[in-house]
Amino acid sequence: MSTNTPSASSSTPDAPHSLPRLLDPKHQAALDEILIHYHVIPAPARTGPPLAKRRKVLLARKQQALYKKAFDALMVYLHDLEPVLRHLYAHYPQVWESFTAEFHQIARQTRQNDSNEFKHQSSYLVPNPTVDVMTPPLNTGVSKEDRGYVHPWLCRMLMPFNDRDCLPPYSFGSNAVPDTRSDKKKERGEKLLRRIDAKRYVPNAKLYPSFLWDETMYDKADKSRGFLRGYSIVRSIRHTWTSPHTATIGLSAKGIPQRCKARTHKQYRVIPQIVYVTLTPFNWDDCPGIEKLYDDILDLFDGDDADEEWAGDTLVWLQSQVFGKERAPQLAAAADDSDYSDSDEDEDTLATMKTIARARRTERDAAAASTVANANASAAVHDGSG
């Protein structure tokens, strides 16, 4: 048996703990739904059904794919028990209900415990944790009143770049950051601050919060650059999987610690589901559309318009940052001198990145076709001269 596939006898207790760390809570459906949809939802008919019905079936297929991911993640730990689970569901409903209730109770507690671990990790939220200090410091109690858009730095992390760039530059201490905003940005920044103070600020739900990017790589013309490379993402993945003491510095020369969740769950590879789930303990509840982010991330990695080159490069980079031996680079905030454009407000980040992915794919296909055409032409000339 592979070392990456724990036996049911030794690892069954880890199953309810692993699922909330590998799947977004909204997709951790009741086990009966997972089992029902795993094989039951039919494929769409090729001819006949009206468009509305075909759309419903296509949505059902997408949901089936989500259930399959949940089922496959679960079966890593319960693979020997799959026939038993199906039998319980079919013939012993009371036993099944008791089993699933306890399973979900453990899963909910696991999510709560993971969330609590992040509450006081403010060092994960600043570019250089060795010297940067947030002002004012976050409350170390149970209250969240100083979180979200109320806090001047967290506000900037939660904002999309088109809004964030209009606010005055934030300083972490002695190093003052020059204000290079245009007059237009300053005027809009004042309006944004008044809306924030009045608790009336709502960012565009089509735009993602800026903390998802490596700020030094962000490019308005190509939003895939640096996306999902933000330092808080790397640190939260490390915290969850390779232990909190690796979060800001990475692994030591000794490699993956003997006691950590990566070893507990035999999970040594960064996958798209991990990237999103480790964002949830930060309680980014103030971001409109944050609940859609899980689907968007999976779509960018595995969807029809996914940019395979970007997806591969991103996962390889995250893998090196989390499970490799390289330490994370010190990331500094980058100033953007470009003028704010009102047209930015209506951009859809996911749609923009998909458009770029399609353009890159077309470019690669054209280059490949050109290579083939040149080779054929060369062969024809060679045959003619012969």
Phi, psi and chi 1 to 4 in degrees:
 res  aa     phi    psi   chi1   chi2   chi3   chi4
   1 MET       -  139.0 -177.2  178.4  -66.2      -
   2 SER   -62.6  146.2  169.2      -      -      -
   3 THR   -68.0  -18.5   56.4      -      -      -
   4 ASN   -87.7   -0.7  -72.3  -29.2      -      -
   5 THR  -119.3   95.1  -54.3      -      -      -
   6 PRO   -65.2  147.9   21.8  -29.7      -      -
   7 SER   -71.9  153.8   66.5      -      -      -
   8 ALA   -64.2  -36.7      -      -      -      -
   9 SER   -66.9  -35.2   60.0      -      -      -
  10 SER   -91.4  -23.2   64.1      -      -      -
  11 SER  -121.6    0.2  -60.8      -      -      -
  12 THR   -53.5  -41.2  -63.0      -      -      -
  13 PRO   -61.1  -19.8  -23.5   35.2      -      -
  14 ASP   -83.0  -13.8  -68.4  -29.7      -      -
  15 ALA   -58.1  -51.5      -      -      -      -
  16 PRO   -68.0  -19.8   21.4  -31.1      -      -
  17 HIS   -81.3  -31.6  -66.0   93.0      -      -
  18 SER   -75.4  -37.2   69.8      -      -      -
  19 LEU   -59.3  -45.7 -156.0   60.0      -      -
  20 PRO   -68.7  -13.5   22.8  -32.7      -      -
  21 ARG   -93.6   -9.7  -68.1  167.8  179.7  152.4
  22 LEU  -113.4  -12.9  -67.5  171.6      -      -
  23 LEU  -137.6  144.3  -66.2  163.4      -      -
  24 ASP   -62.1  138.5  176.9   45.1      -      -
  25 PRO   -51.5  -35.5  -28.4   35.2      -      -
  26 LYS   -69.3  -17.3   70.8  174.5 -179.6  175.9
  27 HIS  -100.9    3.1  -64.3  -47.8      -      -
  28 GLN   -86.7   64.6  -68.4  162.6   24.9      -
  29 ALA   -67.0  165.8      -      -      -      -
  30 ALA   -54.9  144.5      -      -      -      -
  31 LEU   -59.8  -30.3  -66.4 -176.2      -      -
  32 ASP   -65.3  -36.9   52.6   -7.4      -      -
  33 GLU   -66.2  -41.3  -68.2 -175.1   64.6      -
  34 ILE   -58.7  -47.4  -66.9  176.2      -      -
  35 LEU   -67.9  -41.1  -69.8  174.8      -      -
  36 ILE   -61.5  -49.8  -69.8  170.6      -      -
  37 HIS   -78.6  -14.1  -71.4   82.4      -      -
  38 TYR   -60.4  -36.6 -173.5   57.7      -      -
  39 HIS  -125.4  -13.2  -72.0  -56.9      -      -
  40 VAL   -87.3  -37.2  169.5      -      -      -
  41 ILE   -63.1  124.7  -66.2 -179.6      -      -
  42 PRO   -78.9  157.7   29.7  -34.7      -      -
  43 ALA   -74.0  153.1      -      -      -      -
  44 PRO   -67.2  143.8   25.6  -34.4      -      -
  45 ALA   -70.8  144.9      -      -      -      -
  46 ARG   -77.9  -27.3  -68.1 -176.0  178.0  -84.9
  47 THR  -136.6  156.1   58.5      -      -      -
  48 GLY   105.1  -64.3      -      -      -      -
  49 PRO   -63.2  145.6  -19.4   30.7      -      -
  50 PRO   -59.8  162.1   -6.7   12.8      -      -
  51 LEU   -58.1  -43.8  177.7   60.9      -      -
  52 ALA   -59.2  -41.9      -      -      -      -
  53 LYS   -68.1  -39.7 -174.4  173.3 -178.8  179.6
  54 ARG   -62.5  -39.4  -70.3 -154.4  -55.6  -87.7
  55 ARG   -62.8  -41.5  -77.3  176.7  175.6  167.7
  56 LYS   -62.6  -39.9  -72.9 -178.1   67.6  175.3
  57 VAL   -67.4  -39.5  174.2      -      -      -
  58 LEU   -64.6  -40.0  -71.6  172.8      -      -
  59 LEU   -63.0  -39.3  -72.4  173.5      -      -
  60 ALA   -62.9  -38.7      -      -      -      -
  61 ARG   -65.4  -39.0  -71.6 -171.2   71.4 -161.6
  62 LYS   -64.0  -41.8 -175.7  174.1 -178.0  179.5
  63 GLN   -63.9  -37.3 -167.7   68.1   19.0      -
  64 GLN   -60.5  -40.6 -179.5 -170.7   28.3      -
  65 ALA   -61.9  -38.9      -      -      -      -
  66 LEU   -65.4  -43.7  -64.3  172.1      -      -
  67 TYR   -63.4  -36.9  -75.3  130.8      -      -
  68 LYS   -64.3  -40.0 -175.2  178.5 -174.4  -57.0
  69 LYS   -61.0  -42.8  -72.1  178.7 -176.1  -66.4
  70 ALA   -63.8  -44.4      -      -      -      -
  71 PHE   -63.4  -45.5 -173.8   88.2      -      -
  72 ASP   -63.8  -40.0  -70.1  -16.8      -      -
  73 ALA   -62.9  -39.9      -      -      -      -
  74 LEU   -68.4  -39.8 -174.6   64.2      -      -
  75 MET   -71.1  -14.6  -74.5  -55.9  109.6      -
  76 VAL   -56.8  -33.9  168.9      -      -      -
  77 TYR  -101.4  -20.2  -61.0   91.8      -      -
  78 LEU  -122.4   21.7  -58.4  177.7      -      -
  79 HIS   -58.2  -35.1   58.4   96.0      -      -
  80 ASP   -72.5  -16.5  -67.8  -21.8      -      -
  81 LEU  -102.3    3.2  -62.0 -179.6      -      -
  82 GLU   -54.7  -48.7 -179.6  178.0  -13.4      -
  83 PRO   -61.2  -35.6  -19.9   32.2      -      -
  84 VAL   -65.5  -44.1  177.4      -      -      -
  85 LEU   -60.8  -44.6  -68.8  176.7      -      -
  86 ARG   -63.4  -38.4  -66.5 -174.8 -177.3  -81.3
  87 HIS   -67.1  -43.0 -173.6   73.6      -      -
  88 LEU   -60.4  -44.4  -75.5  177.6      -      -
  89 TYR   -62.2  -40.3  173.7   73.5      -      -
  90 ALA   -77.2  -33.4      -      -      -      -
  91 HIS  -121.9  -17.4  -57.9  -70.2      -      -
  92 TYR  -131.9   72.1  -63.3   94.3      -      -
  93 PRO   -59.5  -35.9   19.4  -31.7      -      -
  94 GLN   -68.1  -42.0  -69.4 -177.5  -24.8      -
  95 VAL   -63.6  -41.3  176.3      -      -      -
  96 TRP   -61.2  -45.8  176.1 -100.7      -      -
  97 GLU   -62.5  -39.8  -70.9  177.9    9.2      -
  98 SER   -65.2  -42.3  176.5      -      -      -
  99 PHE   -63.3  -49.5  169.0   72.5      -      -
 100 THR   -67.5  -34.7   54.8      -      -      -
 101 ALA   -62.4  -45.7      -      -      -      -
 102 GLU   -67.0  -39.5 -176.5  173.8   -4.1      -
 103 PHE   -58.2  -48.5 -172.3  100.6      -      -
 104 HIS   -71.9  -28.6  -76.8  -71.0      -      -
 105 GLN   -63.9  -43.2  174.8   59.7   33.7      -
 106 ILE   -65.4  -41.6  -63.6  174.1      -      -
 107 ALA   -63.3  -42.8      -      -      -      -
 108 ARG   -63.1  -41.6  -78.8 -167.7  -64.4  -90.7
 109 GLN   -65.0  -36.5 -172.0   59.2   51.3      -
 110 THR   -63.2  -44.5  -63.3      -      -      -
 111 ARG   -62.0  -40.3  -74.8 -164.3  -63.9  -87.4
 112 GLN   -65.4  -42.7 -176.6   61.9   46.7      -
 113 ASN   -63.3  -43.8  -68.8  -17.0      -      -
 114 ASP   -61.8  -41.0  -74.0   -7.8      -      -
 115 SER   -64.7  -42.1  179.8      -      -      -
 116 ASN   -62.8  -32.0  -71.5  -20.3      -      -
 117 GLU   -63.6  -26.0  -72.3 -177.2    6.6      -
 118 PHE   -89.5  -10.5  -79.8   85.1      -      -
 119 LYS   -56.2  -38.3  -81.3 -173.8  176.5  178.2
 120 HIS  -111.8   19.6  -50.9  -52.6      -      -
 121 GLN   -93.6   60.4  -56.3  -65.7  -14.5      -
 122 SER   -67.5  -20.2   58.3      -      -      -
 123 SER   -66.0  -19.4   61.8      -      -      -
 124 TYR   -74.3  -14.5  -61.8  176.6      -      -
 125 LEU  -103.7    4.9  -54.8  176.8      -      -
 126 VAL  -118.0  150.1  -64.0      -      -      -
 127 PRO   -58.2  -49.7  -25.4   34.8      -      -
 128 ASN  -122.8   96.4 -171.6  -20.8      -      -
 129 PRO   -67.2  -13.3   22.4  -32.2      -      -
 130 THR   -78.0  -22.6   59.6      -      -      -
 131 VAL  -130.9  -24.4  -63.4      -      -      -
 132 ASP   -81.5  135.4  -67.5  -20.8      -      -
 133 VAL  -129.5  128.6  178.0      -      -      -
 134 MET   -74.7  137.4  -84.6 -163.1  -69.4      -
 135 THR  -128.4  122.2  -55.0      -      -      -
 136 PRO   -75.9  158.3   29.7  -36.3      -      -
 137 PRO   -67.1  153.9   25.1  -34.1      -      -
 138 LEU   -75.1  147.0  -65.8  177.4      -      -
 139 ASN   -61.9  131.9 -172.3  -27.5      -      -
 140 THR   -92.3    2.3   58.1      -      -      -
 141 GLY   -88.6 -161.0      -      -      -      -
 142 VAL   -83.6  -17.0  -64.6      -      -      -
 143 SER   -69.0  143.4  173.2      -      -      -
 144 LYS  -113.5   17.6  -63.7 -179.1 -178.5  178.1
 145 GLU   -65.2  -23.0  -67.6 -178.3   -4.3      -
 146 ASP   -97.0   11.6   61.3  -15.3      -      -
 147 ARG   -97.5 -179.8  -51.1  -77.2  171.6  132.9
 148 GLY    67.0 -143.6      -      -      -      -
 149 TYR   -73.0   -9.6  -65.2  116.0      -      -
 150 VAL   -68.8  -36.0  174.5      -      -      -
 151 HIS   -85.2  132.8 -167.8  -79.3      -      -
 152 PRO   -62.3  -32.2   18.1  -30.7      -      -
 153 TRP   -85.4  -44.5  175.3 -119.3      -      -
 154 LEU   -60.8  -34.0  -64.8 -174.2      -      -
 155 CYS   -57.1  -45.3  172.2      -      -      -
 156 ARG   -67.2  -35.9  -73.4  161.8  169.4   78.6
 157 MET   -66.8  -37.0  -64.9 -172.4   76.4      -
 158 LEU   -78.5  -24.3  -69.7  168.4      -      -
 159 MET   -73.5  148.7  -80.8 -178.8  159.7      -
 160 PRO   -69.2  159.5   22.9  -30.8      -      -
 161 PHE   -61.6  -33.6  -84.0  107.8      -      -
 162 ASN   -64.9  -28.9   70.7  -47.5      -      -
 163 ASP   -85.8  -43.6  -74.6  -13.3      -      -
 164 ARG   -58.0  -38.4  175.5  175.5  170.0  173.6
 165 ASP   -68.4  -13.2  -69.9  -16.6      -      -
 166 CYS   -88.4  -14.3  -65.9      -      -      -
 167 LEU   -82.8  157.1  -62.7 -172.5      -      -
 168 PRO   -60.0  147.4  -20.5   31.2      -      -
 169 PRO   -61.3  143.1   19.7  -30.3      -      -
 170 TYR   -95.5  135.1 -178.8   89.3      -      -
 171 SER  -110.8  133.0  175.3      -      -      -
 172 PHE   -88.1    1.2  -74.2  101.7      -      -
 173 GLY   164.0 -124.3      -      -      -      -
 174 SER   -73.0  -25.0   58.2      -      -      -
 175 ASN   -87.3   98.5  -63.8  -34.1      -      -
 176 ALA   -70.4  138.9      -      -      -      -
 177 VAL  -100.7  124.6 -179.3      -      -      -
 178 PRO   -65.0  145.3   23.3  -33.0      -      -
 179 ASP   -90.6  105.9 -170.4  -14.6      -      -
 180 THR  -107.3   17.2   58.5      -      -      -
 181 ARG   -68.7  149.5  -64.7  174.0  -62.9  159.4
 182 SER   -74.3  165.3   64.8      -      -      -
 183 ASP   -59.7  -36.4  -69.3  -20.6      -      -
 184 LYS   -64.9  -41.0 -172.3  174.4 -177.1  179.6
 185 LYS   -68.0  -39.4  -78.8 -170.5  176.0 -177.9
 186 LYS   -61.7  -43.2  -70.5  179.6  179.6  178.5
 187 GLU   -62.7  -44.5 -179.5 -178.8   -7.3      -
 188 ARG   -69.6  -34.8 -173.1  165.8 -174.1  -85.5
 189 GLY   -60.6  -39.6      -      -      -      -
 190 GLU   -63.3  -39.9  -68.3  175.0   -0.4      -
 191 LYS   -64.7  -40.9  -66.3  179.4 -179.5  178.9
 192 LEU   -63.1  -43.4  -73.1  172.4      -      -
 193 LEU   -63.9  -37.6  -70.9  174.0      -      -
 194 ARG   -65.7  -39.2  -73.2 -164.1  -65.4  -90.4
 195 ARG   -68.1  -37.3  -75.3  159.3   56.0 -169.7
 196 ILE   -65.8  -45.3  -68.5  170.0      -      -
 197 ASP   -60.6  -34.7  -70.4  -19.8      -      -
 198 ALA   -86.1    3.6      -      -      -      -
 199 LYS    57.5   37.3  -59.4 -173.3 -175.3  -56.8
 200 ARG  -116.2    6.9  -68.8 -169.9  -65.3  105.1
 201 TYR   -79.6  127.4  170.6   71.9      -      -
 202 VAL  -134.2  112.1  179.4      -      -      -
 203 PRO   -71.4  163.2   26.3  -33.7      -      -
 204 ASN   -64.2  122.4 -169.8  -32.4      -      -
 205 ALA   -67.5  -16.2      -      -      -      -
 206 LYS   -79.8  -13.2  -65.2  180.0 -179.3  179.9
 207 LEU  -105.7  142.8  -54.6  179.2      -      -
 208 TYR   -89.0  153.4  -62.5  151.0      -      -
 209 PRO   -64.1  147.4   18.7  -29.8      -      -
 210 SER   -68.5  -20.9   59.0      -      -      -
 211 PHE   -65.1  -12.7   74.1   86.0      -      -
 212 LEU   -74.6  -15.0  -65.2  172.6      -      -
 213 TRP  -104.7  154.7  -83.7  -92.7      -      -
 214 ASP   -77.0  111.3  173.9   -9.4      -      -
 215 GLU   -58.5  -30.4  -60.6  170.5   28.3      -
 216 THR   -71.4  -13.4   64.8      -      -      -
 217 MET  -109.5  -11.3  -61.7  176.1   65.4      -
 218 TYR   -59.2  134.1  178.8   74.5      -      -
 219 ASP  -137.9  118.3 -178.1   -7.4      -      -
 220 LYS   -59.5  -30.3  -74.1 -163.9  -61.4 -174.7
 221 ALA   -79.7  -20.3      -      -      -      -
 222 ASP  -143.6   86.0 -178.7    2.1      -      -
 223 LYS   -73.5   -5.0  -67.5 -174.6  177.7 -179.6
 224 SER   -75.9  -20.2   65.0      -      -      -
 225 ARG   -68.7  120.8  -67.7 -169.3   68.8 -115.2
 226 GLY    79.1   -1.3      -      -      -      -
 227 PHE   -69.1  136.0 -175.6   62.3      -      -
 228 LEU    65.8   23.9  -62.6 -177.7      -      -
 229 ARG  -116.7   15.0  -61.7 -163.7 -177.1 -161.7
 230 GLY   -62.0  145.3      -      -      -      -
 231 TYR   -63.1  -31.6   53.7   79.1      -      -
 232 SER   -68.2  -30.2   62.3      -      -      -
 233 ILE   -66.0  -48.8  -65.4  177.4      -      -
 234 VAL   -59.5  -44.6  173.4      -      -      -
 235 ARG   -68.2  -37.2  -67.5  167.6 -171.4  170.7
 236 SER   -69.7  -35.5   63.7      -      -      -
 237 ILE   -65.9  -44.6  -63.8  175.3      -      -
 238 ARG   -61.1  -45.2  -71.6  173.2  179.4  165.6
 239 HIS   -55.6  -47.1  173.7  106.1      -      -
 240 THR   -71.1  -40.2  -60.6      -      -      -
 241 TRP  -105.1  -33.3  -66.6   97.3      -      -
 242 THR  -115.6   11.2   59.5      -      -      -
 243 SER    96.2  149.0   78.3      -      -      -
 244 PRO   -58.1  -34.4  -28.1   36.0      -      -
 245 HIS   -71.0   -9.5   75.2  -96.0      -      -
 246 THR   -95.1   -6.3   69.2      -      -      -
 247 ALA   -57.4  -47.5      -      -      -      -
 248 THR   -95.9  -14.1   58.4      -      -      -
 249 ILE  -118.9  -12.3   62.1  172.9      -      -
 250 GLY    84.5 -173.5      -      -      -      -
 251 LEU   -73.8  148.9  -62.9  178.1      -      -
 252 SER   -81.8 -178.9   68.6      -      -      -
 253 ALA   -63.4  -18.6      -      -      -      -
 254 LYS   -77.7  -10.9  -64.5 -179.9  179.4  179.2
 255 GLY    86.5 -154.4      -      -      -      -
 256 ILE   -65.2  128.0  -60.4  174.2      -      -
 257 PRO   -58.1  150.8  -22.1   32.6      -      -
 258 GLN   -66.0  -32.5  -69.6  -59.9  -48.1      -
 259 ARG  -114.2  100.9  -61.5 -174.1   63.6 -179.3
 260 CYS  -162.3  167.6   64.8      -      -      -
 261 LYS   -68.8  -28.1  -65.8 -178.4  179.0   71.8
 262 ALA   -60.3  -43.3      -      -      -      -
 263 ARG   -72.9  -37.7  -68.3 -165.7 -177.3  -86.0
 264 THR   -59.1  -43.9  -62.0      -      -      -
 265 HIS  -100.0    4.6  -60.2  -51.7      -      -
 266 LYS    54.8   40.4  -52.9  -64.7 -170.8  -66.1
 267 GLN  -113.4  102.5 -178.1   69.3   35.4      -
 268 TYR  -117.5   19.1  -54.8  118.0      -      -
 269 ARG  -134.5  133.8 -174.9  167.8   59.0   89.9
 270 VAL   -77.4  123.6  175.3      -      -      -
 271 ILE  -121.7  160.0   58.1  176.5      -      -
 272 PRO   -54.7  -36.2  -28.0   35.6      -      -
 273 GLN   -62.2  -37.5  -69.9   85.3   -8.1      -
 274 ILE   -65.0  -38.6  -76.4  178.3      -      -
 275 VAL   -58.3  -43.6  175.5      -      -      -
 276 TYR   -76.5  -47.7  173.2   81.8      -      -
 277 VAL   -59.5  -31.6  173.9      -      -      -
 278 THR   -75.5   -6.4   47.4      -      -      -
 279 LEU   -83.2  -27.4  -60.5  176.6      -      -
 280 THR   -64.2  -34.2   55.9      -      -      -
 281 PRO   -64.8  -15.3  -23.7   36.0      -      -
 282 PHE   -76.7   -4.6  -80.2  109.4      -      -
 283 ASN    56.6   54.9  -64.8  -47.9      -      -
 284 TRP   -81.5   50.0  -56.6  111.4      -      -
 285 ASP   -68.4  -20.8  -60.6  -26.7      -      -
 286 ASP   -80.9   -4.5  -70.3  -28.1      -      -
 287 CYS   -86.8  113.7  -66.8      -      -      -
 288 PRO   -64.2  139.0   23.3  -31.7      -      -
 289 GLY    82.5    3.7      -      -      -      -
 290 ILE   -64.4  -28.8 -163.3   69.8      -      -
 291 GLU   -69.0  -21.2   69.0  -76.8  -10.8      -
 292 LYS   -85.7  -11.7 -178.0  175.1  172.0  -72.5
 293 LEU   -62.2  -36.4 -175.3   57.6      -      -
 294 TYR   -57.9  -49.5  179.4   84.8      -      -
 295 ASP   -63.8  -39.9  -65.8  -25.5      -      -
 296 ASP   -62.4  -43.0  -74.4   -1.7      -      -
 297 ILE   -63.3  -45.9  -73.2  178.6      -      -
 298 LEU   -61.4  -37.8  -67.1 -171.8      -      -
 299 ASP   -65.0  -39.8 -155.8   17.2      -      -
 300 LEU   -67.0  -30.3  -72.7  169.7      -      -
 301 PHE   -88.2  -38.2  -77.9  101.4      -      -
 302 ASP  -125.7    1.1  -60.3  -39.5      -      -
 303 GLY   -74.8  175.4      -      -      -      -
 304 ASP   -61.7  -33.7  -66.4  -22.7      -      -
 305 ASP  -101.4   19.3  -66.9  -38.8      -      -
 306 ALA   -63.3  139.0      -      -      -      -
 307 ASP   -87.4  100.8 -175.3  -22.5      -      -
 308 GLU   -60.2  -36.0  -65.1  178.6    0.4      -
 309 GLU   -66.2  -46.6 -176.2  176.9   -7.4      -
 310 TRP   -63.2  -45.6  171.4   85.4      -      -
 311 ALA   -59.8  -46.1      -      -      -      -
 312 GLY   -64.2  -45.8      -      -      -      -
 313 ASP   -62.3  -40.8  -71.8  -13.3      -      -
 314 THR   -65.2  -45.6  -59.8      -      -      -
 315 LEU   -67.7  -37.3  -70.9  178.6      -      -
 316 VAL   -63.5  -42.4  166.7      -      -      -
 317 TRP   -64.3  -47.1 -176.4   83.7      -      -
 318 LEU   -62.4  -38.9  -73.5  169.3      -      -
 319 GLN   -59.4  -44.3 -179.0   74.5   19.2      -
 320 SER   -66.8  -34.3   71.8      -      -      -
 321 GLN   -73.5  -32.4  -64.3  -62.0  -55.7      -
 322 VAL   -95.7  -53.6  177.1      -      -      -
 323 PHE  -106.0   -7.2  -66.4  111.2      -      -
 324 GLY   -83.2 -176.0      -      -      -      -
 325 LYS   -99.2   -1.1  -66.6 -175.8  178.2  180.0
 326 GLU   -75.8  139.3  -60.1  177.1    9.1      -
 327 ARG   -84.7  151.9  -69.2  177.3  178.9  -93.2
 328 ALA   -67.1  137.4      -      -      -      -
 329 PRO   -68.5  153.1   27.3  -34.3      -      -
 330 GLN   -74.6  121.9  -61.3  -67.1   -9.0      -
 331 LEU  -101.6  128.7  -58.0  177.0      -      -
 332 ALA  -109.4  149.9      -      -      -      -
 333 ALA   -67.5  139.3      -      -      -      -
 334 ALA  -107.4  134.6      -      -      -      -
 335 ALA   -84.9  143.4      -      -      -      -
 336 ASP  -119.7  114.0 -178.9    7.8      -      -
 337 ASP   -89.2   -5.0  -64.6  -26.7      -      -
 338 SER   -68.4  149.5   57.7      -      -      -
 339 ASP   -73.1  148.3  -76.8  -19.5      -      -
 340 TYR   -74.7  138.9  169.8   79.0      -      -
 341 SER  -117.4  131.0  169.8      -      -      -
 342 ASP   -59.4  -26.0  -72.2  -27.9      -      -
 343 SER   -67.1  -21.7   61.7      -      -      -
 344 ASP   -62.2  -27.0  -72.7  -11.1      -      -
 345 GLU   -63.5  -24.9  -71.5 -165.3   12.3      -
 346 ASP  -103.3    5.4  -65.0  -36.5      -      -
 347 GLU   -67.8  143.2  -70.7 -178.3    1.4      -
 348 ASP  -107.4  112.9 -175.4  -39.6      -      -
 349 THR   -58.7  -46.6  -56.2      -      -      -
 350 LEU   -63.2  -45.5  179.0   63.2      -      -
 351 ALA   -63.6  -39.9      -      -      -      -
 352 THR   -62.5  -44.6  -59.2      -      -      -
 353 MET   -67.5  -34.2  -66.6  172.6   69.6      -
 354 LYS   -66.9  -39.7  -77.9 -173.8  173.4 -176.8
 355 THR   -61.2  -44.2  -60.0      -      -      -
 356 ILE   -62.6  -41.3  -67.4  171.2      -      -
 357 ALA   -61.7  -43.0      -      -      -      -
 358 ARG   -64.2  -40.3  -73.9 -166.6  -67.4  -90.8
 359 ALA   -63.7  -41.2      -      -      -      -
 360 ARG   -65.8  -39.8  -73.4  174.1  175.9  164.6
 361 ARG   -64.7  -42.6 -172.8 -179.2  -59.3  109.0
 362 THR   -61.5  -40.3  -59.9      -      -      -
 363 GLU   -64.1  -42.9 -174.8  177.9  -20.1      -
 364 ARG   -66.1  -40.6  -71.6 -164.7  -63.3  -92.0
 365 ASP   -64.3  -40.2  -68.8  -14.7      -      -
 366 ALA   -64.6  -41.0      -      -      -      -
 367 ALA   -63.7  -40.9      -      -      -      -
 368 ALA   -65.6  -42.1      -      -      -      -
 369 ALA   -64.1  -38.8      -      -      -      -
 370 SER   -64.2  -40.5  176.2      -      -      -
 371 THR   -61.6  -43.8  -59.5      -      -      -
 372 VAL   -64.5  -44.0  171.9      -      -      -
 373 ALA   -61.6  -43.0      -      -      -      -
 374 ASN   -63.7  -39.5  -69.6  -22.1      -      -
 375 ALA   -65.6  -40.2      -      -      -      -
 376 ASN   -66.0  -41.8  -69.0  -22.2      -      -
 377 ALA   -63.4  -41.1      -      -      -      -
 378 SER   -63.4  -39.6  177.6      -      -      -
 379 ALA   -66.7  -37.9      -      -      -      -
 380 ALA   -65.1  -42.8      -      -      -      -
 381 VAL   -62.1  -41.1  169.7      -      -      -
 382 HIS   -64.2  -41.9 -178.4  -89.6      -      -
 383 ASP   -66.6  -37.5  -68.6  -16.2      -      -
 384 GLY   -67.3  -38.7      -      -      -      -
 385 SER   -71.8  -23.6   63.1      -      -      -
 386 GLY   -74.6      -      -      -      -      -
